[in-house]
Every structure is written in structure tokens, then in C-alpha cells.
């Protein structure tokens, strides 16, 4: 018997193609990772509360952080939602509904991952943080060298 075959009584991992319900948080993160520009609709009790266009800047899983949508920037915490409903619009475009009880956040991608994979935008906040850390470490090392020379 092969190691790759599921053992008796175990259900194999699901295979979802274009339409389905995703409950695993890692799968939710993976499916949203390549989505950048979206039209969004925020529903509560079946009614649209807010809608607009934005850019997903981060998809994460953190029990101490919120999902945030402001100033056309979207930060998605998959722990804010029970599951993700993947569907297709009549024009064939993918649609992602992040569901939590009577609230949902619908995301309709405005970009094609086949095109955006080649020219992925830089996360400037992350890049700035890395540069700041490198500069800070360099300055600390320089100060340590000055302290050693002073003895």
C-alpha cells in the first residue's frame, strides 16, 4: 500500500474547481493571495452597507487583528470569517464571499492573476520596514564599533 493513499476511514482533501465552499483558513489565504484589485461589497443582514473598489494589501491569520477596509486599502484576516464561498459571476469572473454569521464581504477581482503574476506590485510598507531594519542594524553596529574604539 502506498503512503500517498488515504487510510481506511479517512476522507481525502477536497478538490474545489471554480465553485465551492472553503473552510480551511490556509486554503482561504492561498486563494486570496493572488487577488489584488477588487470591487467589494460589505453585506449585513443581506443588505449592502458599503461598496467600493480597493486593493488587497495583506491576507493573514491573526487572532488579535481585524479585517480592515479603508482608504481603498484592504487587509483581510481570514479568522474574521467562518468560510469563503467561491463562485462565478454570469460573465465567468470569479467571486469570493467571505462569510461570518449575518455579515459577508464580497470580493470581485479586477485583475487577472495570469497577467499580474508577471508584474507583481511591491509591498512598499514591507519594503520600507526591511530597509529601516537594515539601516538600524547598520547604525547599531557602527555605534558598537565606536564604543569599542573609545576604550
GUDODO-387766 format. One record per atom (N, C-alpha, C): residue in one letter; atom name; chain; x negated, z negated, y negated. Coordinates in pm, whole numbers, plus 32768, in hexadecimal, padded with zeros to 4 digits. Example, Ala and Ser with C-alpha at 12.3 -4.5 7.8 and 13.67 -1.06 7.14 Angstrom:
  rest  atom  kette    c1    c3    c2
     A     N      A  7AD9  7CF4  8239
     A    CA      A  7B32  7CF4  81C2
     A     C      A  7AD8  7CF4  814A
     S     N      A  7AFB  7D3C  80E1
     S    CA      A  7AA9  7D36  806A
     S     C      A  7AF6  7CED  7FFD
END
This chain:
  rest  atom  kette    c1    c3    c2
     X     N      A  7FAD  8000  8076
     X    CA      A  8000  8000  8000
     X     C      A  7FA8  8000  7F83
     X     N      A  7FC8  8052  7F25
     X    CA      A  7F79  8062  7EAA
     X     C      A  7F93  7FF0  7E49
     X     N      A  7F2E  7FCD  7DFB
     X    CA      A  7F3A  7F65  7D94
     X     C      A  7F9B  7F90  7D26
     X     N      A  7FAA  8013  7D11
     X    CA      A  7FFD  8047  7CA4
     X     C      A  8093  8040  7CC3
     X     N      A  80B7  8031  7D42
     X    CA      A  8144  802D  7D66
     X     C      A  817D  7FA3  7D4B
     X     N      A  81F7  7F9D  7D12
     X    CA      A  8233  7F1A  7CF9
     X     C      A  824F  7ED3  7D7D
     X     N      A  8240  7E51  7D7C
     X    CA      A  825C  7E05  7DF6
     X     C      A  82F3  7DFF  7E0B
     X     N      A  8319  7DDF  7E85
     X    CA      A  83A7  7DD8  7EA8
     X     C      A  83EB  7D70  7E4F
     X     N      A  845C  7D95  7E17
     X    CA      A  84A7  7D39  7DC2
     X     C      A  8485  7D44  7D2E
     X     N      A  8415  7D85  7D0C
     X    CA      A  83EF  7D96  7C7F
     X     C      A  8429  7E17  7C49
     X     N      A  845A  7E11  7BD1
     X    CA      A  8490  7E87  7B8F
     X     C      A  8420  7ECA  7B41
     X     N      A  8411  7F4E  7B4D
     X    CA      A  83A8  7F91  7B02
     X     C      A  83C6  7F8E  7A6C
     X     N      A  835D  7F9C  7A1D
     X    CA      A  836D  7FA1  798B
     X     C      A  83C5  8018  7968
     X     N      A  8419  8008  7902
     X    CA      A  8474  8076  78DE
     X     C      A  8429  80ED  78A2
     X     N      A  8468  815F  78AA
     X    CA      A  8437  81D9  786A
     X     C      A  84A5  8205  7809
     X     N      A  8487  8202  778A
     X    CA      A  84EA  8223  7723
     X     C      A  84BD  82A4  76E0
     X     N      A  8515  8308  76DE
     X    CA      A  84F6  8388  76A2
     X     C      A  855F  83A9  7638
     X     N      A  853A  839D  75BB
     X    CA      A  858B  83C1  7546
     X     C      A  8604  8366  752C
     X     N      A  8640  832C  7592
     X    CA      A  86B8  82DA  7581
     X     C      A  86AD  8261  75DD
     X     N      A  86C8  81E8  75A6
     X    CA      A  86C8  8173  75FB
     X     C      A  86B5  80F3  75AB
     X     N      A  86B6  8084  75F3
     X    CA      A  86A8  8001  75B7
     X     C      A  8621  7FC6  75DD
     X     N      A  85D6  7F9B  7578
     X    CA      A  8551  7F63  758D
     X     C      A  8556  7ECF  756A
     X     N      A  8537  7E79  75CA
     X    CA      A  853C  7DE9  75B3
     X     C      A  84B2  7DA9  75AD
     X     N      A  8450  7DE7  75EC
     X    CA      A  83C8  7DB0  75EC
     X     C      A  838A  7DC0  7562
     X     N      A  8358  7D53  752A
     X    CA      A  8321  7D55  74A2
     X     C      A  82A7  7DB1  7496
     X     N      A  8253  7DB6  74FD
     X    CA      A  81DE  7E0F  74F8
     X     C      A  820A  7EA1  74F6
     X     N      A  8271  7EC0  7544
     X    CA      A  82A7  7F49  7543
     X     C      A  82E2  7F6B  74BB
     X     N      A  8324  7F09  747D
     X    CA      A  835C  7F1F  73F8
     X     C      A  82EC  7F3E  7394
     X     N      A  8280  7EF1  739B
     X    CA      A  820D  7F08  7342
     X     C      A  81D2  7F92  735A
     X     N      A  81C3  7FB7  73D9
     X    CA      A  8186  8038  73FA
     X     C      A  81D9  80AD  73C6
     X     N      A  825C  80A5  73D9
     X    CA      A  82B1  8116  73B1
     X     C      A  82B7  8126  731A
     X     N      A  82A9  80B6  72D1
     X    CA      A  82AF  80BC  723E
     X     C      A  8226  80D3  71FE
     X     N      A  81BB  80CB  724B
     X    CA      A  8133  80D4  7214
     X     C      A  8115  8158  71CE
     X     N      A  814E  81C5  71FE
     X    CA      A  8130  8248  71C3
     X     C      A  8197  8274  715B
     X     N      A  81F7  821E  7140
     X    CA      A  825C  8240  70DB
     X     C      A  8227  820F  7054
     X     N      A  822B  8264  6FF0
     X    CA      A  81F9  8238  6F6E
     X     C      A  8268  8242  6F05
     X     N      A  8289  82B9  6ED6
     X    CA      A  82F2  82C7  6E70
     X     C      A  837A  82CB  6EB4
     X     N      A  83D9  827C  6E7E
     X    CA      A  845F  8274  6EB8
     X     C      A  84CA  826B  6E4C
     X     N      A  8542  8291  6E74
     X    CA      A  85B9  826B  6E2B
     X     C      A  85EB  81F2  6E77
     X     N      A  8615  818A  6E2F
     X    CA      A  8645  8113  6E73
     X     C      A  86D0  80EE  6E41
     X     N      A  8719  80AD  6E9A
     X    CA      A  879A  8075  6E79
     X     C      A  879E  7FE9  6EB6
     X     N      A  87C4  7F88  6E64
     X    CA      A  87CF  7EFD  6E91
     X     C      A  8863  7EDF  6E9E
     X     N      A  888F  7EC1  6F18
     X    CA      A  891C  7EA6  6F34
     X     C      A  8930  7E11  6F4F
     X     N      A  899E  7DDD  6F20
     X    CA      A  89C8  7D55  6F42
     X     C      A  8A5F  7D5C  6F5A
     X     N      A  8A8A  7D30  6FD0
     X    CA      A  8B18  7D36  6FF1
     X     C      A  8B4D  7DC5  6FF2
     X     N      A  8AF8  7E25  7014
     X    CA      A  8B22  7EB0  701C
     X     C      A  8B26  7EFA  6F97
     X     N      A  8B09  7EB6  6F29
     X    CA      A  8B0B  7EF6  6EA6
     X     C      A  8A7E  7F06  6E6F
     X     N      A  8A66  7F76  6E2D
     X    CA      A  89E3  7F8E  6DF0
     X     C      A  89D4  7F32  6D78
     X     N      A  896C  7EDF  6D7B
     X    CA      A  894E  7E83  6D0D
     X     C      A  88E6  7EC0  6CAE
     X     N      A  8882  7EFF  6CE8
     X    CA      A  8817  7F3F  6C9A
     X     C      A  87ED  7FBE  6CE3
     X     N      A  87BC  801D  6C96
     X    CA      A  8784  8096  6CD1
     X     C      A  871C  80CD  6C72
     X     N      A  86C4  811E  6CA8
     X    CA      A  865B  8158  6C55
     X     C      A  85F5  81A0  6CA9
     X     N      A  8585  81BB  6C6B
     X    CA      A  8516  81FE  6CAC
     X     C      A  849C  81A6  6C9D
     X     N      A  844A  81A0  6D03
     X    CA      A  83D3  814D  6CFC
     X     C      A  836A  8179  6D5E
     X     N      A  82FD  812F  6D5D
     X    CA      A  828C  814B  6DB4
     X     C      A  826F  80CE  6E07
     X     N      A  826C  80DD  6E8A
     X    CA      A  824B  806D  6EE1
     X     C      A  81B5  8056  6ED8
     X     N      A  818E  7FE3  6EA2
     X    CA      A  8101  7FC4  6E91
     X     C      A  80C9  7F72  6F04
     X     N      A  8122  7F26  6F48
     X    CA      A  80F1  7ED3  6FB6
     X     C      A  8163  7EB4  7016
     X     N      A  8144  7EB6  7098
     X    CA      A  81A0  7E8C  7101
     X     C      A  8156  7E21  714E
     X     N      A  818F  7DA8  7155
     X    CA      A  8147  7D37  7190
     X     C      A  81A7  7CD9  71D8
     X     N      A  816D  7C77  721A
     X    CA      A  81B9  7C12  7263
     X     C      A  8180  7B8A  723E
     X     N      A  81CA  7B40  71E8
     X    CA      A  819A  7ABF  71B5
     X     C      A  8211  7A63  719D
     X     N      A  8215  79F4  71E5
     X    CA      A  8287  7998  71DA
     X     C      A  8292  7956  7151
     X     N      A  822A  7960  70FE
     X    CA      A  822A  791D  707C
     X     C      A  823A  797C  7006
     X     N      A  8257  79FB  7022
     X    CA      A  8264  7A5E  6FB6
     X     C      A  82EA  7AA4  6FBE
     X     N      A  8311  7ADD  6F4F
     X    CA      A  8391  7B23  6F44
     X     C      A  837E  7BBA  6F48
     X     N      A  83EB  7BFE  6F64
     X    CA      A  83F0  7C8E  6F4B
     X     C      A  840F  7C9C  6EB8
     X     N      A  83C4  7CF0  6E73
     X    CA      A  83D5  7D00  6DE2
     X     C      A  83E7  7D93  6DBE
     X     N      A  8449  7DAB  6D65
     X    CA      A  845F  7E30  6D2E
     X     C      A  846B  7E1E  6C98
     X     N      A  8409  7E4E  6C4D
     X    CA      A  840B  7E41  6BBC
     X     C      A  83AA  7EA5  6B80
     X     N      A  83D0  7EDA  6B0C
     X    CA      A  8378  7F33  6AC2
     X     C      A  834B  7FAA  6B16
     X     N      A  83A5  7FDD  6B6B
     X    CA      A  838D  804D  6BC5
     X     C      A  8322  8030  6C2F
     X     N      A  82FC  7FB3  6C40
     X    CA      A  829F  7F89  6CA8
     X     C      A  82EE  7F3F  6D14
     X     N      A  82D0  7F5C  6D92
     X    CA      A  8319  7F1F  6E01
     X     C      A  82B5  7EDF  6E61
     X     N      A  82CA  7E5E  6E7B
     X    CA      A  8278  7E11  6ED9
     X     C      A  82D8  7DE0  6F45
     X     N      A  82C8  7E0F  6FBF
     X    CA      A  8326  7DEF  702A
     X     C      A  82EB  7D8A  708B
     X     N      A  832F  7D19  7097
     X    CA      A  830D  7CB5  70FC
     X     C      A  8370  7CC9  716F
     X     N      A  833F  7CF6  71E2
     X    CA      A  8398  7D12  7252
     X     C      A  83DF  7C94  7283
     X     N      A  83A9  7C1E  7261
     X    CA      A  83EB  7BA1  7288
     X     C      A  8468  7B85  7233
     X     N      A  847D  7BD3  71C9
     X    CA      A  84F6  7BC6  7177
     X     C      A  856F  7C04  71BC
     X     N      A  8559  7C4A  722B
     X    CA      A  85C4  7C97  726B
     X     C      A  85CC  7C7A  7300
     X     N      A  8646  7C86  7336
     X    CA      A  865B  7C72  73C6
     X     C      A  862E  7CEB  7417
     X     N      A  864C  7D61  73E2
     X    CA      A  8627  7DDB  7429
     X     C      A  8627  7E51  73CA
     X     N      A  85F3  7EC3  73FB
     X    CA      A  85F0  7F3F  73B0
     X     C      A  8641  7FA6  73FD
     X     N      A  86A0  7FE3  73B9
     X    CA      A  86F1  804C  73F5
     X     C      A  86BA  80D3  73C7
     X     N      A  868A  8121  7425
     X    CA      A  8650  81A4  7407
     X     C      A  86BC  820D  7420
     X     N      A  86D5  8262  73BC
     X    CA      A  873A  82CB  73CB
     X     C      A  870D  8347  737F
     X     N      A  875F  83AE  7386
     X    CA      A  8742  842A  733E
     X     C      A  87B7  844C  72E4
     X     N      A  8795  847C  726E
     X    CA      A  87F9  84AA  720F
     X     C      A  8829  8535  723C
     X     N      A  889A  8565  7205
     X    CA      A  88CA  85EA  722B
     X     C      A  8864  865A  7217
     X     N      A  8809  8648  71B6
     X    CA      A  87A3  86B0  719E
     X     C      A  872A  86A3  71FC
     X     N      A  8730  8644  725A
     X    CA      A  86C3  8631  72BA
     X     C      A  8659  85CF  728D
     X     N      A  8662  859E  7213
     X    CA      A  8602  853D  71DC
     X     C      A  8616  84B5  721E
     X     N      A  85A9  846F  723B
     X    CA      A  85B1  83E9  7275
     X     C      A  85E9  8385  7211
     X     N      A  862A  831F  7245
     X    CA      A  8660  82B4  71F3
     X     C      A  8644  8231  723B
     X     N      A  8615  81CD  71EF
     X    CA      A  85F2  814C  7227
     X     C      A  864D  80E2  71E7
     X     N      A  869B  809D  7238
     X    CA      A  86EF  8030  7207
     X     C      A  86B6  7FAD  723B
     X     N      A  8683  7F5B  71E0
     X    CA      A  8650  7ED7  7203
     X     C      A  86C6  7E77  71F4
     X     N      A  86ED  7E35  7262
     X    CA      A  876A  7DE7  7266
     X     C      A  874D  7D52  7274
     X     N      A  8796  7D01  7226
     X    CA      A  8792  7C6F  7230
     X     C      A  881F  7C3D  720F
     X     N      A  886A  7C15  7276
     X    CA      A  88F4  7BE6  7268
     X     C      A  8948  7C48  7217
     X     N      A  897F  7C20  71A3
     X    CA      A  89D6  7C7A  7156
     X     C      A  8989  7CC7  70EA
     X     N      A  8904  7CC4  70F2
     X    CA      A  88B0  7D06  708F
     X     C      A  885D  7D72  70D5
     X     N      A  8846  7DE1  7090
     X    CA      A  87ED  7E48  70C7
     X     C      A  87A5  7E90  7056
     X     N      A  8730  7EC1  7078
     X    CA      A  86DF  7F11  701C
     X     C      A  86CA  7F98  705F
     X     N      A  8706  8000  7026
     X    CA      A  86F9  8088  705B
     X     C      A  8687  80CF  7014
     X     N      A  8630  810B  7064
     X    CA      A  85BE  8156  702F
     X     C      A  85C8  81E5  7060
     X     N      A  85C8  8243  7002
     X    CA      A  85C8  82D1  7024
     X     C      A  8547  830D  6FEE
     X     N      A  84EB  8332  7048
     X    CA      A  8469  8366  701D
     X     C      A  8475  83E4  6FC7
     X     N      A  8421  83EA  6F62
     X    CA      A  8418  8460  6F0C
     X     C      A  839A  84AF  6F29
     X     N      A  8349  847A  6F85
     X    CA      A  82CC  84BE  6FA9
     X     C      A  82CE  84E4  703C
     X     N      A  827D  8545  705E
     X    CA      A  826F  8571  70E8
     X     C      A  81EC  8539  711D
     X     N      A  81EF  84E6  7188
     X    CA      A  8172  84AA  71BA
     X     C      A  810C  8512  71E9
     X     N      A  8139  8589  720D
     X    CA      A  80DA  85F1  7237
     X     C      A  8082  861C  71C2
     X     N      A  80BB  861B  714A
     X    CA      A  806F  8642  70D3
     X     C      A  8024  85CA  7097
     X     N      A  8064  8557  7094
     X    CA      A  8028  84E3  7052
     X     C      A  7FB7  84A6  70A2
     X     N      A  7FAD  84C1  7124
     X    CA      A  7F40  848D  7177
     X     C      A  7EBA  84C3  7146
     X     N      A  7EBA  8541  7116
     X    CA      A  7E3E  8580  70EC
     X     C      A  7E0F  854A  7066
     X     N      A  7E6B  852B  700D
     X    CA      A  7E47  84FC  6F87
     X     C      A  7E88  8476  6F6C
     X     N      A  7E65  8413  6FBC
     X    CA      A  7E9F  838E  6FB0
     X     C      A  7E70  834B  6F2F
     X     N      A  7ECD  8316  6EDD
     X    CA      A  7EA5  82D7  6E60
     X     C      A  7E59  8255  6E79
     X     N      A  7DFC  8237  6E1F
     X    CA      A  7DB1  81BB  6E29
     X     C      A  7E07  8146  6DFD
     X     N      A  7DF8  80D8  6E40
     X    CA      A  7E3B  805D  6E16
     X     C      A  7DDF  801E  6DAD
     X     N      A  7DFC  8037  6D2D
     X    CA      A  7DA2  800C  6CC1
     X     C      A  7D93  7F75  6CBB
     X     N      A  7DFD  7F2C  6CD6
     X    CA      A  7DF3  7E99  6CD3
     X     C      A  7D90  7E68  6D3C
     X     N      A  7D97  7EA0  6DB4
     X    CA      A  7D3B  7E78  6E1F
     X     C      A  7CAD  7EA2  6DFE
     X     N      A  7C9E  7F1A  6DC7
     X    CA      A  7C19  7F4A  6DA1
     X     C      A  7BDC  7EF2  6D33
     X     N      A  7C2C  7ECE  6CD0
     X    CA      A  7BFC  7E76  6C65
     X     C      A  7BD3  7DEE  6C9B
     X     N      A  7C20  7DB9  6CFB
     X    CA      A  7C00  7D38  6D37
     X     C      A  7B7A  7D3E  6D81
     X     N      A  7B63  7DAA  6DCA
     X    CA      A  7AE5  7DB9  6E14
     X     C      A  7A70  7DC4  6DB3
     X     N      A  7A7F  7E14  6D4A
     X    CA      A  7A14  7E22  6CE6
     X     C      A  79F8  7D9C  6CA3
     X     N      A  7A61  7D51  6C80
     X    CA      A  7A4F  7CCE  6C42
     X     C      A  7A04  7C70  6CA0
     X     N      A  7A26  7C72  6D22
     X    CA      A  79E0  7C1D  6D83
     X     C      A  794D  7C42  6D8E
     X     N      A  7931  7CC4  6D90
     X    CA      A  78A7  7CF2  6D9B
     X     C      A  7858  7CC9  6D1F
     X     N      A  7891  7CDE  6CA9
     X    CA      A  784C  7CB8  6C2E
     X     C      A  7837  7C22  6C27
     X     N      A  789C  7BD5  6C4F
     X    CA      A  7891  7B43  6C4D
     X     C      A  7822  7B14  6CAC
     X     N      A  781E  7B4F  6D23
     X    CA      A  77B6  7B2B  6D84
     X     C      A  772C  7B50  6D4E
     X     N      A  7723  7BC1  6D0A
     X    CA      A  76A4  7BEC  6CD0
     X     C      A  7677  7B8B  6C63
     X     N      A  76D6  7B62  6C0D
     X    CA      A  76B5  7B04  6BA3
     X     C      A  768D  7A7C  6BDC
     X     N      A  76D4  7A4F  6C45
     X    CA      A  76B2  79D0  6C85
     X     C      A  7624  79D6  6CBE
     X     N      A  7603  7A46  6CFF
     X    CA      A  757D  7A55  6D39
     X     C      A  7514  7A57  6CCB
     X     N      A  7533  7A98  6C5B
     X    CA      A  74D6  7A9D  6BEB
     X     C      A  74C1  7A11  6BB1
     X     N      A  752C  79C3  6BA4
     X    CA      A  7522  793B  6B6F
     X     C      A  74D2  78E3  6BCE
     X     N      A  74E6  78F6  6C51
     X    CA      A  7499  78AA  6CB4
     X     C      A  7405  78CA  6CA9
     X     N      A  73E5  794B  6C95
     X    CA      A  7359  7974  6C84
     X     C      A  731D  7934  6C08
     X     N      A  736A  792F  6B9B
     X    CA      A  733A  78F2  6B1D
     X     C      A  7320  785E  6B33
     X     N      A  7378  781A  6B80
     X    CA      A  7367  778B  6B9B
     X     C      A  72E9  7772  6BEC
     X     N      A  72CD  77C9  6C4D
     X    CA      A  7257  77B9  6CA0
     X     C      A  71D9  77CC  6C4E
     X     N      A  71DA  7831  6BF4
     X    CA      A  7164  784C  6B9F
     X     C      A  714C  77D9  6B3D
     X     N      A  71B4  7790  6B17
     X    CA      A  71A9  7725  6AB5
     X     C      A  7162  76AA  6AED
     X     N      A  7154  769D  6B70
     X    CA      A  7113  7629  6BAB
     X     C      A  7080  7635  6BAC
END
